[in-house]
Amino acid sequence: MSEIDLDALAPWLGRTETKEDVLTHGLIDKFRATFGPHLCGGAGDVPLGIHWCIALDTVPAAALSDDGHAARGGFLPPVPLPARMWAGGDVTHLTPLKIGEAVTRRSVIGDITAKQGRSGTLVFVTVEHEYSSGGRLCIREKQSIVYREISAPRPVKNVPDAVDPTTLRSSLAPDPMLLFRYSALTFNAHRIHYDHVYATETEAYSGLVVHGPLQATLLLNLAAEALKTSPQRFSFRGLAPLTLPCELQLHSEGAENSGTVWCQDQTGLRSFTAEYATV
């Protein structure tokens, strides 16, 4: 077990960062070209999930670590663990974003905690984001990032879920081109999404890794399709890495105003799940 000195990371608590951007037609066109029929048609002019592509960190190449992330110790705390991934979060939609308006993302480090997991020490960093535009607070999000040791994936002990045809809504076969396009949309240089040798030999994945926010975007739009409107509350969680080659199946079940959506592969192993509601 690695000893993590949380006191050394405490100065990052409450640290803030502000980024500005403009929501352009060009970005929306690229986003729609990437996700195609998996976007909700009735959610408005601005597709759901595009906020993860706005007001991004633009770190110079010289300031990147070997894994493609920004060097440790900037806005995010310098957690001394080599692997980092999107663990989950909560999104609250308050007011729609509008095309052509400036968007401000204000971020603050809300919490830093450590716990012992099956693969060793885990450190969770909670980042709280607020997206504002035209004097309106549009989206509030609490995002959880987990840092961990690098280890080979453990064999799955639980029997994967059988494919239930009553909850299956659609499926797709993600490929390197899709992962490249989404990395470009989010200016994400993490090498596990495009460098097969690095992903398999350095971070010990079985293949290229499908982005967490890419899966969350698919689920957010699936929830909107079920509700026939944008969900006000969307809470998501990563369960297991999804690596190529695979079939990404999108499932949903729920009542009139709330429900659950999830991603699973062709074996029934769930990789991402989310709960949604209109209030």
Buried (B, 14 or more C-beta within 10 A) or exposed (E): EEEBEEEEBEEBBEBEBEBEBBBEEEBBEBBEEBBEEBBBEEBBEBBBBBBBBBBBBEBEEEEBBEBBBBEBEBBBBEBBBBBBBBBBBBBBBEEBBBEEBEBBBBBBBBEBEBEEEEBEBBBBBBBBBBBBBEEEBBBBBBBBBBBBBBEEEEEEEEEBBEBEEEBEBBBBEBEBEBBBBBBBBBEBBBBBBBBBEBBBEBBEBBBBBBBBBBBBBBBBBBBBBBBEBBBBBBBBBBBBBBBBEBEBBBBBEBEEBBBBBBBBBBEEBBBBBBBBBBE
